[in-house]
Amino acid sequence: MLTGAMNSTRRTKPLSRTSALPVSVEDDLACPGGKRVVLRGRVTVADAAEFKRVAVALAGGNSPVTVDCTSATHLDAAAVQVVIALGRAVEESGRRCVVEAG
């Protein structure tokens, strides 16, 4: 599950990051009301804390989630673990989670 100790300053940051960074969140135009997590380039253990923060926020929401890996060139084990945990948490709450790969 995606719960766990997180400091309060992390929880107050916005969900999305600039497009130059490997993890961003946007509205999913293909699924009205849904959210899309876009992974770009190499997503490694160095990005895992930020990716987990985004995933925890999405898991606690009420929107369906799509994880878009089509622009990712590499996901290391830490990134894959976050994708799996996010999918489980979203589906356990009765919502849909789709992972897209290219």
PADO-570056 format. One record per residue: x, y, z of N, C-alpha, C, O in turn; residue number from 0; chain. Coordinates in Angstrom, 3 decimals. Layout:
<recs>
REC   n.east  n.north     n.up  ca.east ca.north    ca.up   c.east  c.north     c.up   o.east  o.north     o.up resi chain
REC        X        Y        Z        X        Y        Z        X        Y        Z        X        Y        Z  NUM     A
...
</recs>
This chain:
<recs>
REC   n.east  n.north     n.up  ca.east ca.north    ca.up   c.east  c.north     c.up   o.east  o.north     o.up resi chain
REC    0.837   -1.167    0.000    0.000    0.000    0.000    0.886    1.236    0.000    2.062    1.160    0.358    0     A
REC    0.342    2.346   -0.391    1.129    3.563   -0.557    1.123    4.480    0.650    1.596    5.612    0.552    1     A
REC    0.617    4.044    1.759    0.634    4.900    2.931    2.000    4.840    3.576    2.807    3.961    3.271    2     A
REC    2.252    5.763    4.455    3.542    5.744    5.124    3.891    7.114    5.638    3.186    8.090    5.384    3     A
REC    4.973    7.176    6.355    5.411    8.438    6.932    5.936    9.356    5.841    6.834    8.994    5.081    4     A
REC    5.371   10.530    5.780    5.844   11.560    4.854    5.824   12.870    5.624    4.888   13.133    6.380    5     A
REC    6.841   13.689    5.440    6.843   14.935    6.191    5.798   15.881    5.618    5.444   15.781    4.443    6     A
REC    5.313   16.786    6.432    4.198   17.651    6.042    4.560   18.607    4.919    3.670   19.018    4.174    7     A
REC    5.818   18.978    4.763    6.163   19.880    3.670    5.998   19.198    2.322    5.694   19.871    1.337    8     A
REC    6.184   17.916    2.246    5.994   17.175    1.002    4.523   17.143    0.601    4.210   17.217   -0.587    9     A
REC    3.628   17.036    1.556    2.205   16.921    1.252    1.611   18.213    0.719    0.554   18.174    0.089   10     A
REC    2.233   19.330    0.941    1.650   20.603    0.531    2.072   21.034   -0.868    1.561   22.032   -1.375   11     A
REC    2.992   20.307   -1.507    3.428   20.662   -2.848    2.352   20.290   -3.862    1.569   19.371   -3.619   12     A
REC    2.301   20.988   -4.992    1.336   20.627   -6.027    1.654   19.261   -6.617    2.786   18.785   -6.527   13     A
REC    0.639   18.627   -7.228    0.817   17.297   -7.782    1.744   17.262   -8.987    2.495   16.300   -9.144   14     A
REC    1.716   18.256   -9.825    2.457   18.158  -11.064    3.816   18.828  -10.971    4.050   19.693  -10.127   15     A
REC    4.713   18.402  -11.869    6.038   18.977  -11.977    6.188   19.513  -13.387    5.337   19.264  -14.241   16     A
REC    7.246   20.236  -13.637    7.461   20.748  -14.986    7.756   19.594  -15.933    8.205   18.531  -15.504   17     A
REC    7.506   19.803  -17.211    7.642   18.722  -18.174    9.082   18.263  -18.350    9.299   17.175  -18.882   18     A
REC   10.078   19.040  -17.928   11.478   18.636  -18.065   11.837   17.527  -17.073   12.845   16.844  -17.256   19     A
REC   11.049   17.343  -16.050   11.317   16.321  -15.050   10.591   15.028  -15.421    9.622   15.074  -16.178   20     A
REC   11.037   13.866  -14.905   10.517   12.595  -15.395    9.106   12.213  -14.947    8.546   11.256  -15.482   21     A
REC    8.515   12.920  -13.993    7.177   12.572  -13.509    6.301   13.817  -13.536    6.657   14.850  -12.969   22     A
REC    5.147   13.712  -14.202    4.195   14.815  -14.178    2.779   14.250  -14.132    2.553   13.087  -14.466   23     A
REC    1.835   15.082  -13.718    0.427   14.683  -13.643   -0.387   15.686  -14.432   -0.173   16.895  -14.340   24     A
REC   -1.321   15.168  -15.206   -2.201   16.037  -15.978   -3.589   15.417  -16.034   -3.770   14.252  -15.682   25     A
REC   -4.560   16.192  -16.473   -5.894   15.651  -16.684   -5.835   14.660  -17.838   -5.120   14.882  -18.815   26     A
REC   -6.578   13.580  -17.729   -6.595   12.568  -18.780   -7.732   12.889  -19.743   -8.899   12.651  -19.432   27     A
REC   -7.396   13.422  -20.900   -8.400   13.824  -21.875   -9.164   12.629  -22.438  -10.301   12.782  -22.885   28     A
REC   -8.557   11.442  -22.425   -9.220   10.242  -22.922  -10.207    9.661  -21.920  -11.041    8.830  -22.278   29     A
REC  -10.118   10.093  -20.668  -10.983    9.575  -19.606  -11.476   10.760  -18.777  -10.800   11.165  -17.831   30     A
REC  -12.637   11.324  -19.111  -13.120   12.497  -18.385  -13.118   12.284  -16.862  -13.636   11.287  -16.358   31     A
REC  -12.528   13.237  -16.152  -12.414   13.152  -14.699  -11.201   12.368  -14.228  -10.914   12.327  -13.032   32     A
REC  -10.494   11.750  -15.149   -9.344   10.930  -14.794   -8.053   11.737  -14.735   -7.979   12.866  -15.220   33     A
REC   -7.060   11.141  -14.141   -5.727   11.733  -14.044   -4.737   10.853  -14.780   -4.881    9.630  -14.798   34     A
REC   -3.726   11.472  -15.392   -2.700   10.774  -16.147   -1.345   11.119  -15.538   -0.970   12.288  -15.456   35     A
REC   -0.612   10.085  -15.111    0.764   10.244  -14.652    1.633    9.946  -15.855    1.576    8.851  -16.415   36     A
REC    2.439   10.921  -16.254    3.301   10.756  -17.417    4.741   10.577  -16.936    5.280   11.419  -16.218   37     A
REC    5.352    9.464  -17.345    6.741    9.184  -17.014    7.561    9.387  -18.280    7.231    8.849  -19.337   38     A
REC    8.641   10.177  -18.165    9.479   10.504  -19.329   10.935   10.153  -19.058   11.430   10.306  -17.942   39     A
REC   11.609    9.681  -20.098   13.041    9.415  -19.982   13.331    8.316  -18.987   12.596    7.334  -18.888   40     A
REC   14.416    8.494  -18.249   14.825    7.528  -17.231   14.163    7.887  -15.901   14.315    9.005  -15.410   41     A
REC   13.437    6.944  -15.328   12.836    7.123  -14.007   13.542    6.126  -13.097   13.369    4.914  -13.225   42     A
REC   14.339    6.659  -12.178   15.211    5.819  -11.356   14.918    6.025   -9.872   14.002    6.752   -9.490   43     A
REC   15.721    5.367   -9.062   15.579    5.491   -7.618   15.700    6.957   -7.183   15.112    7.355   -6.178   44     A
REC   16.452    7.749   -7.929   16.593    9.170   -7.604   15.259    9.913   -7.732   15.062   10.944   -7.090   45     A
REC   14.347    9.396   -8.555   13.038   10.012   -8.763   11.936    9.331   -7.958   10.804    9.815   -7.934   46     A
REC   12.245    8.225   -7.305   11.231    7.400   -6.653   10.479    8.138   -5.554    9.270    7.949   -5.420   47     A
REC   11.141    8.965   -4.768   10.459    9.674   -3.682    9.408   10.631   -4.238    8.297   10.706   -3.713   48     A
REC    9.755   11.360   -5.294    8.796   12.272   -5.920    7.659   11.493   -6.570    6.497   11.877   -6.441   49     A
REC    7.973   10.419   -7.257    6.965    9.589   -7.894    6.029    9.010   -6.834    4.815    8.978   -7.032   50     A
REC    6.580    8.557   -5.721    5.746    8.015   -4.641    4.835    9.100   -4.062    3.673    8.832   -3.758   51     A
REC    5.351   10.316   -3.908    4.525   11.415   -3.385    3.332   11.655   -4.300    2.205   11.821   -3.834   52     A
REC    3.583   11.673   -5.589    2.515   11.847   -6.577    1.529   10.676   -6.489    0.315   10.878   -6.499   53     A
REC    2.061    9.458   -6.403    1.220    8.266   -6.352    0.342    8.237   -5.102   -0.830    7.865   -5.176   54     A
REC    0.897    8.625   -3.963    0.111    8.652   -2.717   -1.053    9.630   -2.850   -2.170    9.328   -2.430   55     A
REC   -0.800   10.786   -3.426   -1.871   11.773   -3.612   -2.952   11.235   -4.548   -4.140   11.409   -4.279   56     A
REC   -2.559   10.590   -5.632   -3.534   10.036   -6.568   -4.289    8.855   -5.971   -5.487    8.701   -6.210   57     A
REC   -3.604    8.026   -5.203   -4.257    6.873   -4.573   -5.327    7.315   -3.587   -6.326    6.621   -3.397   58     A
REC   -5.121    8.467   -2.959   -6.090    8.987   -2.006   -7.234    9.754   -2.646   -8.148   10.193   -1.948   59     A
REC   -7.198    9.922   -3.952   -8.235   10.670   -4.654   -9.402    9.790   -5.041   -9.560    8.680   -4.534   60     A
REC  -10.227   10.308   -5.955  -11.383    9.532   -6.394  -11.457    9.408   -7.912  -12.503    9.041   -8.447   61     A
REC  -10.369    9.707   -8.611  -10.332    9.663  -10.069   -9.703    8.368  -10.557   -8.842    7.801   -9.883   62     A
REC  -10.129    7.895  -11.731   -9.375    6.818  -12.362   -7.999    7.337  -12.745   -7.825    8.540  -12.942   63     A
REC   -7.027    6.454  -12.854   -5.637    6.859  -13.101   -5.069    6.075  -14.286   -5.274    4.868  -14.410   64     A
REC   -4.357    6.788  -15.141   -3.587    6.169  -16.215   -2.124    6.502  -15.979   -1.774    7.664  -15.770   65     A
REC   -1.273    5.491  -16.010    0.169    5.692  -15.919    0.705    5.548  -17.340    0.694    4.457  -17.910   66     A
REC    1.172    6.651  -17.900    1.638    6.697  -19.281    3.150    6.531  -19.313    3.888    7.453  -18.965   67     A
REC    3.607    5.361  -19.729    5.040    5.059  -19.802    5.554    5.131  -21.233    6.687    4.727  -21.495   68     A
REC    4.752    5.636  -22.165    5.130    5.617  -23.575    6.352    6.479  -23.872    7.047    6.235  -24.858   69     A
REC    6.626    7.476  -23.043    7.802    8.334  -23.252    8.957    7.977  -22.322    9.989    8.649  -22.323   70     A
REC    8.787    6.928  -21.533    9.860    6.489  -20.632   10.831    5.598  -21.393   10.429    4.744  -22.183   71     A
REC   12.103    5.813  -21.141   13.119    4.973  -21.770   13.661    3.923  -20.809   14.257    2.936  -21.240   72     A
REC   13.457    4.130  -19.504   13.962    3.198  -18.498   13.182    3.398  -17.204   13.030    4.527  -16.738   73     A
REC   12.691    2.317  -16.627   12.107    2.333  -15.285   12.916    1.351  -14.459   12.981    0.166  -14.786   74     A
REC   13.538    1.844  -13.379   14.276    0.894  -12.553   13.318    0.231  -11.575   12.123    0.528  -11.575   75     A
REC   13.833   -0.660  -10.745   12.988   -1.439   -9.833   12.166   -0.554   -8.906   11.012   -0.874   -8.622   76     A
REC   12.731    0.544   -8.430   11.989    1.441   -7.531   10.793    2.052   -8.244    9.713    2.150   -7.661   77     A
REC   10.966    2.460   -9.486    9.867    3.042  -10.254    8.780    2.006  -10.530    7.591    2.306  -10.430   78     A
REC    9.191    0.790  -10.877    8.227   -0.284  -11.131    7.425   -0.585   -9.870    6.217   -0.811   -9.951   79     A
REC    8.074   -0.592   -8.710    7.369   -0.819   -7.446    6.302    0.237   -7.208    5.210   -0.088   -6.744   80     A
REC    6.596    1.494   -7.516    5.607    2.559   -7.327    4.440    2.371   -8.291    3.288    2.561   -7.902   81     A
REC    4.715    2.004   -9.535    3.638    1.760  -10.505    2.717    0.651  -10.000    1.496    0.801  -10.028   82     A
REC    3.287   -0.445   -9.544    2.489   -1.577   -9.050    1.676   -1.182   -7.832    0.488   -1.494   -7.754   83     A
REC    2.300   -0.497   -6.874    1.588   -0.085   -5.654    0.460    0.889   -5.978   -0.620    0.803   -5.393   84     A
REC    0.702    1.815   -6.906   -0.339    2.757   -7.303   -1.510    2.006   -7.924   -2.664    2.256   -7.577   85     A
REC   -1.219    1.092   -8.834   -2.288    0.312   -9.464   -3.118   -0.452   -8.456   -4.347   -0.458   -8.536   86     A
REC   -2.465   -1.090   -7.517   -3.188   -1.843   -6.477   -4.058   -0.929   -5.628   -5.222   -1.233   -5.367   87     A
REC   -3.489    0.191   -5.197   -4.235    1.107   -4.324   -5.456    1.693   -5.041   -6.534    1.789   -4.454   88     A
REC   -5.287    2.080   -6.295   -6.401    2.652   -7.060   -7.482    1.601   -7.273   -8.663    1.885   -7.073   89     A
REC   -7.101    0.395   -7.674   -8.086   -0.648   -7.928   -8.757   -1.143   -6.658   -9.930   -1.514   -6.690   90     A
REC   -8.036   -1.156   -5.533   -8.641   -1.550   -4.255   -9.723   -0.565   -3.825  -10.632   -0.925   -3.076   91     A
REC   -9.626    0.670   -4.295  -10.646    1.656   -3.938  -11.793    1.662   -4.960  -12.664    2.530   -4.917   92     A
REC  -11.784    0.694   -5.871  -12.877    0.553   -6.824  -12.749    1.405   -8.076  -13.705    1.539   -8.840   93     A
REC  -11.569    1.982   -8.289  -11.348    2.795   -9.486  -10.502    2.029  -10.481   -9.959    0.969  -10.170   94     A
REC  -10.399    2.565  -11.656   -9.640    1.932  -12.722   -8.230    2.516  -12.777   -8.042    3.725  -12.639   95     A
REC   -7.239    1.642  -12.980   -5.867    2.079  -13.205   -5.345    1.347  -14.435   -5.372    0.118  -14.499   96     A
REC   -4.871    2.119  -15.407   -4.350    1.568  -16.659   -2.888    1.992  -16.788   -2.541    3.142  -16.519   97     A
REC   -2.040    1.055  -17.200   -0.638    1.364  -17.491   -0.451    1.246  -18.990   -0.720    0.200  -19.580   98     A
REC    0.015    2.332  -19.606    0.273    2.340  -21.044    1.777    2.299  -21.281    2.539    3.041  -20.662   99     A
REC    2.186    1.423  -22.182    3.597    1.320  -22.536    3.703    1.316  -24.060    2.772    0.922  -24.762  100     A
REC    4.849    1.759  -24.551    5.007    1.820  -26.006    6.096    0.930  -26.509    6.344    0.877  -27.714  101     A
</recs>
